[in-house]
């Protein structure tokens, strides 16, 4: 045998376990302790934490543990937290953080639990704020106060009676905390800006247990970092205050074409977006369905959907280049209230296993770029997951791009599209099938490099992304490191792709 075991830093352990979990390895509850050369907290110490909480501490063997431990992306279901603190308020967050410091237990902050790379779980202590889900609209100043555990559906339900909105996402179960901290976009973003652009104030608990409020006037560097720097990096956000915007009636569109016409329709849709006003949003989709051994052999689907702050006849005219390019196989263009449109677009993905990657497109795609895209969609190798393999182009620009890149931590302010790549599978798929899907998405991502910028969206966090620091944060990385050094100098809020404390 070799020499004595070399102890890992927490960051090295986070990197190692992130890589192992990505390879579907099983991480035991005690692996992190063995890696760090430390003894596990005794049951009496866990019981002491439970007594410090107004909420509850869920441990392995408890009735609710099996349900509460699971991340949204079941690819990371092999991670078993040693404990889950279900916090009832900001004081519980402080107690959990102080206890984890006392016992040097790794932590992960969790709101909605939607981290694509599984970074909202840990073999240590998960600090869950999902019970902090209050939503209150202040009609006097047009703001909304939101608990750190509120989800999109909670926020929309609070806003609707007042006919005001913020720019938020399509998935009802996504936590507003992770959404806003990493930017956040939806079908209103070209008109209203990113979710983070609406943020006026947020409250956090730091690793030390200190509670801080940050805004443009107070702890302004931390406020800057919380507008796009990504969740779980500086502290645990327990509350937010956002500016809202009045909303009324909108128009929606939901279109589909035969795959044979995709090479004509996709460039036409790009033309639509390039000349569209801020009021128009767009999601251009190409994908293959899974679900059976032969399902992926069917032709891919070509779709477009979005929202327009205006009447249907004006929307039809804006879409004219795409409608003329080829006959539609599905065509819906109709007036709706903003809230009916929200319900129409809500997208609930089954909780299964998936991987996503992303790229930003900052100049119009050439015909070769579209052909590369179509060719790789056709190559998806199949899985038993009905959602299959896909690509989506989300229209960027408008109000998003009018904010200078240095003004907030969110740097992606010059794009035309955000491109998302996805492959999904089930626990019933063979290892060979899963490997084929992962090889496909990496090959697709590599093939698009000549046509996209070397940048990615931090909320579509990707454990396999090389040079992720510059891809997510670009010119804003150095300032984020400075904020990290000031507010989390001990790097307690660490995971494989957390903001480092040094460059």
C-alpha positions as CSV (number, residue, x, y, z in Angstrom):
1,X,0.0,0.0,0.0
2,X,1.0,3.6,-0.5
3,X,1.7,6.3,2.1
4,X,-0.8,7.9,4.5
5,X,-4.1,9.2,3.0
6,X,-3.8,12.8,1.9
7,X,-6.7,14.8,3.3
8,X,-8.9,16.7,0.8
9,X,-10.0,20.3,1.0
10,X,-13.8,20.8,0.9
11,X,-13.5,22.2,-2.6
12,X,-11.5,19.1,-3.8
13,X,-14.1,16.9,-2.3
14,X,-16.9,18.8,-3.9
15,X,-15.2,18.4,-7.3
16,X,-14.5,14.8,-6.7
17,X,-18.0,13.8,-5.6
18,X,-19.5,16.0,-8.4
19,X,-17.5,14.0,-10.9
20,X,-18.4,10.7,-9.4
21,X,-22.1,11.4,-9.1
22,X,-22.1,12.5,-12.7
23,X,-20.8,9.1,-13.6
24,X,-23.7,7.6,-11.6
25,X,-21.6,6.4,-8.7
26,X,-23.3,5.9,-5.3
27,X,-22.0,8.3,-2.7
28,X,-22.4,6.9,0.9
29,X,-23.4,9.1,3.8
30,X,-20.0,8.7,5.3
31,X,-17.8,9.1,2.2
32,X,-17.4,12.8,2.8
33,X,-16.2,12.2,6.3
34,X,-13.7,9.6,5.2
35,X,-12.4,11.9,2.5
36,X,-12.0,14.8,5.0
37,X,-10.5,12.5,7.6
38,X,-13.2,13.4,10.2
39,X,-15.6,11.5,12.4
40,X,-19.3,11.7,11.7
41,X,-21.4,13.7,14.1
42,X,-22.9,11.5,16.7
43,X,-26.7,10.9,17.0
44,X,-26.7,13.1,20.1
45,X,-25.2,16.0,18.1
46,X,-27.9,15.6,15.4
47,X,-30.5,15.6,18.1
48,X,-29.0,18.8,19.5
49,X,-29.4,20.4,16.1
50,X,-33.1,19.3,16.0
51,X,-33.7,21.0,19.3
52,X,-32.2,24.2,17.9
53,X,-34.8,24.4,15.1
54,X,-38.3,25.7,15.1
55,X,-38.8,23.6,12.0
56,X,-37.8,20.0,11.7
57,X,-34.6,17.9,11.1
58,X,-35.2,14.9,8.8
59,X,-32.7,12.1,9.2
60,X,-32.3,8.7,7.4
61,X,-35.0,6.4,8.5
62,X,-37.6,9.1,9.1
63,X,-40.9,8.7,7.3
64,X,-40.4,11.7,5.1
65,X,-36.7,11.2,4.4
66,X,-37.1,9.2,1.2
67,X,-39.3,11.9,-0.4
68,X,-37.4,14.9,0.8
69,X,-33.9,13.7,0.0
70,X,-34.6,13.4,-3.8
71,X,-33.3,16.1,-6.1
72,X,-35.4,17.2,-9.1
73,X,-32.8,15.6,-11.5
74,X,-33.0,12.0,-10.5
75,X,-29.6,11.5,-12.1
76,X,-28.3,12.6,-8.7
77,X,-30.6,10.4,-6.6
78,X,-27.6,8.3,-5.4
79,X,-26.7,11.2,-3.0
80,X,-28.0,10.5,0.5
81,X,-27.9,13.6,2.8
82,X,-26.9,12.8,6.4
83,X,-29.6,15.3,7.5
84,X,-32.1,17.8,6.0
85,X,-33.0,20.9,8.0
86,X,-36.5,21.9,7.0
87,X,-36.2,25.5,8.1
88,X,-39.3,27.4,9.5
89,X,-37.6,30.8,9.4
90,X,-34.4,32.8,9.1
91,X,-33.4,31.8,12.6
92,X,-33.4,28.1,11.6
93,X,-31.1,28.8,8.7
94,X,-28.7,30.6,11.1
95,X,-28.9,27.7,13.6
96,X,-28.2,25.1,10.9
97,X,-25.3,27.1,9.5
98,X,-23.8,27.6,13.0
99,X,-24.2,23.8,13.8
100,X,-22.6,22.8,10.5
101,X,-19.6,25.1,11.3
102,X,-19.2,23.6,14.7
103,X,-19.0,20.1,13.3
104,X,-17.4,21.0,9.9
105,X,-20.3,19.3,8.1
106,X,-20.6,20.1,4.3
107,X,-23.8,22.0,3.4
108,X,-26.0,22.6,0.4
109,X,-28.7,25.3,0.2
110,X,-32.0,24.2,-1.3
111,X,-35.0,26.1,-2.3
112,X,-36.7,24.4,-5.3
113,X,-34.0,21.8,-5.6
114,X,-33.8,22.2,-9.4
115,X,-30.0,22.4,-9.8
116,X,-29.5,20.6,-13.1
117,X,-26.1,19.3,-11.8
118,X,-27.4,18.2,-8.4
119,X,-25.6,21.0,-6.5
120,X,-28.6,21.5,-4.1
121,X,-27.9,18.2,-2.4
122,X,-25.0,16.9,-0.5
123,X,-23.9,13.9,1.6
124,X,-23.7,16.4,4.5
125,X,-26.5,18.7,5.6
126,X,-29.1,20.1,3.2
127,X,-30.5,23.4,4.5
128,X,-34.0,23.6,2.9
129,X,-35.9,26.9,2.9
130,X,-39.0,25.6,0.9
131,X,-41.3,26.4,3.9
132,X,-40.3,30.1,3.6
133,X,-42.8,30.6,0.8
134,X,-44.8,33.6,1.7
135,X,-45.7,36.1,-1.0
136,X,-47.0,39.6,-0.3
137,X,-47.8,42.4,-2.8
138,X,-47.4,46.0,-1.6
139,X,-49.8,48.0,-3.8
140,X,-48.5,51.3,-2.4
141,X,-45.0,51.0,-4.1
142,X,-45.7,48.2,-6.6
143,X,-43.3,45.7,-5.1
144,X,-43.7,42.1,-4.1
145,X,-42.0,40.5,-1.1
146,X,-41.2,36.8,-1.5
147,X,-39.9,34.2,0.9
148,X,-36.7,32.4,-0.2
149,X,-38.6,29.1,-0.6
150,X,-41.4,30.4,-2.8
151,X,-41.8,28.7,-6.2
152,X,-42.9,30.2,-9.5
153,X,-46.4,29.0,-8.9
154,X,-46.5,30.7,-5.5
155,X,-45.3,34.0,-7.0
156,X,-47.7,33.9,-9.8
157,X,-50.6,33.1,-7.5
158,X,-49.7,36.1,-5.3
159,X,-49.3,38.5,-8.3
160,X,-52.4,37.6,-10.3
161,X,-55.1,39.2,-8.1
162,X,-53.2,42.5,-8.5
163,X,-52.6,42.2,-12.3
164,X,-48.9,42.8,-11.9
165,X,-46.0,40.6,-12.8
166,X,-42.3,40.0,-12.8
167,X,-40.4,38.1,-15.5
168,X,-40.4,34.5,-14.2
169,X,-40.2,31.1,-15.7
170,X,-42.4,28.4,-17.2
171,X,-41.8,25.6,-14.7
172,X,-44.2,26.0,-11.7
173,X,-42.0,24.1,-9.2
174,X,-38.8,26.1,-9.9
175,X,-37.7,28.1,-6.8
176,X,-37.7,31.8,-7.2
177,X,-34.4,31.9,-5.3
178,X,-32.3,29.9,-7.7
179,X,-34.1,31.5,-10.7
180,X,-33.4,35.1,-9.7
181,X,-29.9,34.5,-8.3
182,X,-28.8,33.0,-11.7
183,X,-30.6,35.5,-13.9
184,X,-33.9,34.0,-14.7
185,X,-35.9,34.4,-17.9
186,X,-39.3,33.6,-19.4
187,X,-41.7,34.7,-22.1
188,X,-41.8,38.2,-20.7
189,X,-38.1,38.8,-20.5
190,X,-37.5,40.6,-23.8
191,X,-40.2,43.1,-22.7
192,X,-39.5,43.2,-18.9
193,X,-35.9,42.0,-18.5
194,X,-34.6,39.1,-16.4
195,X,-35.9,38.0,-13.1
196,X,-32.7,39.4,-11.5
197,X,-33.3,42.7,-13.1
198,X,-36.5,43.1,-11.0
199,X,-34.6,42.5,-7.8
200,X,-34.6,45.4,-5.3
201,X,-33.5,43.8,-2.1
202,X,-32.6,40.4,-0.7
203,X,-31.9,39.1,2.8
204,X,-29.2,36.4,3.4
205,X,-27.7,34.4,6.3
206,X,-23.9,34.2,5.9
207,X,-21.8,31.2,6.8
208,X,-21.0,32.8,10.1
209,X,-24.7,33.0,11.0
210,X,-24.8,36.7,10.5
211,X,-27.9,38.1,8.9
212,X,-27.5,40.8,6.2
213,X,-29.7,42.8,3.9
214,X,-28.4,43.9,0.6
215,X,-29.7,46.4,-2.0
216,X,-28.4,49.2,-4.2
217,X,-27.7,51.2,-1.0
218,X,-26.7,48.5,1.5
219,X,-24.0,45.9,0.9
220,X,-24.2,46.9,-2.7
221,X,-21.3,44.6,-3.8
222,X,-23.3,41.6,-2.5
223,X,-26.5,42.9,-4.1
224,X,-24.6,43.2,-7.4
225,X,-23.4,39.5,-7.0
226,X,-26.9,38.3,-6.2
227,X,-28.2,39.6,-9.5
228,X,-26.8,36.8,-11.7
229,X,-23.9,35.3,-9.7
230,X,-25.7,32.1,-9.1
231,X,-27.4,30.5,-6.1
232,X,-25.6,28.9,-3.1
233,X,-22.4,31.0,-3.5
234,X,-22.4,33.7,-0.8
235,X,-25.0,32.7,1.7
236,X,-28.6,31.4,2.0
237,X,-31.2,33.9,0.7
238,X,-34.3,33.9,2.9
239,X,-36.3,36.7,1.3
240,X,-36.5,38.9,-1.8
241,X,-38.2,42.1,-2.8
242,X,-39.0,42.7,-6.5
243,X,-40.4,45.5,-8.6
244,X,-43.5,44.5,-10.5
245,X,-45.1,45.6,-13.8
246,X,-48.8,46.0,-14.7
247,X,-50.0,43.4,-17.2
248,X,-53.2,42.9,-19.1
249,X,-54.1,41.1,-22.3
250,X,-51.5,39.4,-24.6
251,X,-51.4,37.1,-27.6
252,X,-49.9,33.7,-27.7
253,X,-48.8,31.5,-30.6
254,X,-48.1,27.7,-30.8
255,X,-47.0,26.5,-34.2
256,X,-45.6,23.3,-35.7
257,X,-44.3,22.3,-39.1
258,X,-43.3,19.1,-40.9
259,X,-39.7,18.2,-40.3
260,X,-39.0,18.3,-44.0
261,X,-39.6,22.0,-43.9
262,X,-37.4,22.8,-40.9
263,X,-34.5,24.0,-43.1
264,X,-36.8,26.7,-44.5
265,X,-38.7,27.5,-41.4
266,X,-35.9,27.8,-38.8
267,X,-34.1,30.6,-40.7
268,X,-37.4,32.4,-41.2
269,X,-38.1,32.3,-37.5
270,X,-34.7,33.8,-36.9
271,X,-35.6,36.6,-39.3
272,X,-38.8,37.2,-37.3
273,X,-36.9,37.5,-34.1
274,X,-34.2,39.8,-35.5
275,X,-36.8,42.3,-36.7
276,X,-39.3,41.9,-33.8
277,X,-40.1,44.4,-31.1
278,X,-39.4,43.7,-27.5
279,X,-43.0,42.7,-27.0
280,X,-42.4,39.4,-28.9
281,X,-40.9,36.3,-27.3
282,X,-39.9,33.0,-29.0
283,X,-39.0,29.4,-28.3
284,X,-37.9,27.6,-31.4
285,X,-37.8,23.9,-30.7
286,X,-36.5,20.8,-32.5
287,X,-36.6,17.4,-30.8
288,X,-37.2,13.7,-30.9
289,X,-39.5,11.8,-28.6
290,X,-38.4,8.7,-26.7
291,X,-40.5,6.2,-24.8
292,X,-39.8,3.0,-26.7
293,X,-37.1,1.0,-28.5
294,X,-38.2,2.4,-31.9
295,X,-39.7,5.8,-30.9
296,X,-36.5,7.8,-31.8
297,X,-36.7,6.5,-35.4
298,X,-39.7,8.8,-36.1
299,X,-38.8,12.2,-37.6
300,X,-38.1,15.0,-35.2
301,X,-40.6,17.8,-34.5
302,X,-40.2,21.4,-35.4
303,X,-42.1,23.9,-33.2
304,X,-42.3,27.6,-32.2
305,X,-44.2,29.1,-29.4
306,X,-44.2,32.4,-27.5
307,X,-46.1,35.5,-26.3
308,X,-46.7,38.9,-27.7
309,X,-47.7,42.0,-25.8
310,X,-50.2,43.1,-28.4
311,X,-53.2,41.9,-30.5
312,X,-53.4,38.7,-32.5
313,X,-53.5,40.4,-35.9
314,X,-50.3,42.2,-35.2
315,X,-48.7,39.0,-34.0
316,X,-49.7,37.2,-37.2
317,X,-48.1,39.9,-39.2
318,X,-44.9,39.6,-37.2
319,X,-44.8,35.9,-37.8
320,X,-45.5,36.2,-41.5
321,X,-42.0,35.2,-42.7
322,X,-42.3,31.9,-40.9
323,X,-45.9,31.3,-41.8
324,X,-45.0,31.8,-45.5
325,X,-42.0,29.6,-45.4
326,X,-44.0,26.4,-45.2
327,X,-47.5,25.1,-44.3
328,X,-48.1,24.6,-40.6
329,X,-49.2,21.3,-39.1
330,X,-50.4,23.1,-36.0
331,X,-51.4,26.8,-35.8
332,X,-52.7,28.6,-32.7
333,X,-52.6,32.4,-32.6
334,X,-55.0,33.8,-30.1
335,X,-55.7,36.5,-27.5
336,X,-55.4,35.6,-23.8
337,X,-55.1,37.4,-20.5
338,X,-51.5,37.4,-19.2
339,X,-52.6,34.7,-16.7
340,X,-54.2,32.5,-19.2
341,X,-51.0,32.7,-21.3
342,X,-49.0,31.8,-18.2
343,X,-51.2,28.7,-17.6
344,X,-50.9,27.7,-21.3
345,X,-47.1,27.9,-21.2
346,X,-46.6,26.2,-17.8
347,X,-44.3,23.2,-18.5
348,X,-44.1,20.4,-16.0
349,X,-41.3,17.9,-16.8
350,X,-41.6,14.5,-15.2
351,X,-39.0,14.0,-12.4
352,X,-36.5,11.8,-14.2
353,X,-32.9,11.8,-15.2
354,X,-31.5,14.3,-17.7
355,X,-28.5,16.4,-18.8
356,X,-28.6,19.8,-20.3
357,X,-26.0,22.0,-21.9
358,X,-26.3,25.6,-23.2
359,X,-24.7,28.1,-25.5
360,X,-25.3,31.7,-26.4
361,X,-25.6,32.8,-30.0
362,X,-24.5,36.4,-30.5
363,X,-24.6,36.6,-34.3
364,X,-27.3,35.3,-36.7
365,X,-27.0,31.6,-37.4
366,X,-25.9,30.7,-40.9
367,X,-27.5,28.0,-43.0
368,X,-24.6,25.8,-42.1
369,X,-25.3,26.4,-38.4
370,X,-29.0,25.4,-38.8
371,X,-28.0,22.4,-40.9
372,X,-25.6,21.3,-38.1
373,X,-28.3,21.7,-35.6
374,X,-30.8,19.7,-37.6
375,X,-28.3,16.9,-38.3
376,X,-27.5,16.4,-34.7
377,X,-31.2,16.4,-33.6
378,X,-31.8,13.6,-36.1
379,X,-28.9,11.6,-34.6
380,X,-30.3,11.4,-31.0
381,X,-29.9,7.7,-30.1
382,X,-33.1,7.2,-28.1
383,X,-34.2,6.4,-24.6
384,X,-37.2,5.2,-22.7
385,X,-38.0,8.8,-21.6
386,X,-40.8,10.3,-23.6
387,X,-39.3,13.8,-23.5
388,X,-36.3,12.4,-25.5
389,X,-33.6,14.5,-27.0
390,X,-34.0,18.1,-28.0
391,X,-32.7,21.5,-28.8
392,X,-34.3,24.9,-28.1
393,X,-33.5,28.4,-29.1
394,X,-34.9,31.0,-26.7
395,X,-35.2,34.5,-28.1
396,X,-32.8,36.9,-26.2
397,X,-32.3,40.6,-26.6
398,X,-34.7,43.4,-26.0
399,X,-34.8,44.6,-22.4
400,X,-32.3,41.9,-21.4
401,X,-29.6,43.4,-23.6
402,X,-30.1,47.0,-22.7
403,X,-28.6,46.5,-19.2
404,X,-24.8,46.9,-19.5
405,X,-22.9,43.7,-18.7
406,X,-21.0,45.1,-15.7
407,X,-24.1,46.6,-14.1
408,X,-25.1,43.2,-12.6
409,X,-23.3,39.9,-12.2
410,X,-25.3,38.6,-15.2
411,X,-22.9,39.1,-18.1
412,X,-24.9,37.7,-21.1
413,X,-26.2,40.9,-22.5
414,X,-25.4,40.7,-26.2
415,X,-27.1,37.5,-27.4
416,X,-29.7,36.8,-30.0
417,X,-30.6,33.3,-28.7
418,X,-29.9,31.1,-25.7
419,X,-29.5,27.6,-27.1
420,X,-30.3,24.7,-24.8
421,X,-29.4,21.0,-25.5
422,X,-31.1,18.2,-23.6
423,X,-31.1,14.4,-23.4
424,X,-33.4,12.6,-20.9
425,X,-33.6,9.0,-19.8
426,X,-35.1,6.7,-17.1
427,X,-33.8,4.3,-14.6
428,X,-35.0,1.5,-16.9
429,X,-32.5,2.6,-19.6
430,X,-29.4,0.5,-20.0
431,X,-26.0,1.9,-19.2
432,X,-25.2,1.7,-22.9
433,X,-28.3,3.7,-23.8
434,X,-27.4,6.4,-21.2
435,X,-23.8,6.6,-22.4
436,X,-25.0,7.0,-26.0
437,X,-27.2,9.9,-25.0
438,X,-24.4,11.6,-23.1
439,X,-22.0,11.1,-26.0
440,X,-24.7,12.6,-28.3
441,X,-25.2,15.8,-26.2
442,X,-21.4,16.3,-25.9
443,X,-21.0,15.8,-29.6
444,X,-23.8,18.2,-30.4
445,X,-22.3,20.8,-28.2
446,X,-18.9,20.4,-29.8
447,X,-20.3,20.5,-33.3
448,X,-22.0,23.9,-32.6
449,X,-18.8,25.6,-31.3
450,X,-18.1,27.4,-34.7
451,X,-21.6,28.9,-34.6
452,X,-21.9,30.0,-30.9
453,X,-20.1,32.0,-28.3
454,X,-18.0,30.3,-25.6
455,X,-20.6,31.2,-23.0
456,X,-23.2,29.3,-21.1
457,X,-26.2,30.1,-18.9
458,X,-25.4,29.6,-15.2
459,X,-28.9,28.4,-14.4
460,X,-28.6,25.6,-16.9
461,X,-25.6,24.5,-14.8
462,X,-23.5,21.8,-16.5
463,X,-21.1,19.6,-14.5
464,X,-19.2,18.7,-17.6
465,X,-18.6,22.2,-18.9
466,X,-14.9,23.1,-19.4
467,X,-13.8,26.6,-18.5
468,X,-17.2,27.1,-16.7
469,X,-16.0,30.1,-14.8
470,X,-15.5,32.2,-17.9
471,X,-18.5,30.6,-19.7
472,X,-20.9,31.6,-16.9
473,X,-19.4,34.9,-15.7
474,X,-17.0,36.3,-18.3
475,X,-15.7,39.7,-17.4
476,X,-17.6,39.7,-14.1
477,X,-15.7,36.7,-12.6
478,X,-13.0,38.7,-10.9
479,X,-15.5,40.9,-9.1
480,X,-17.5,37.9,-8.1
481,X,-14.3,36.3,-6.6
482,X,-13.8,39.6,-4.6
483,X,-17.3,39.4,-3.2
484,X,-16.9,35.7,-2.3
485,X,-13.7,36.5,-0.4
486,X,-15.5,39.2,1.6
487,X,-18.7,37.4,2.4
488,X,-17.6,33.7,2.5
489,X,-13.9,33.8,3.1
490,X,-13.9,30.2,4.5
491,X,-15.6,28.9,1.3
492,X,-18.3,27.2,3.3
493,X,-20.7,27.6,0.4
494,X,-18.8,25.4,-1.9
495,X,-19.6,22.9,-4.6
496,X,-17.9,21.8,-7.8
497,X,-18.8,25.0,-9.7
498,X,-19.2,27.5,-6.9
499,X,-17.5,30.9,-7.1
500,X,-13.9,30.3,-6.0
501,X,-12.2,32.4,-3.3
502,X,-9.2,32.9,-5.4
503,X,-8.6,33.1,-9.2
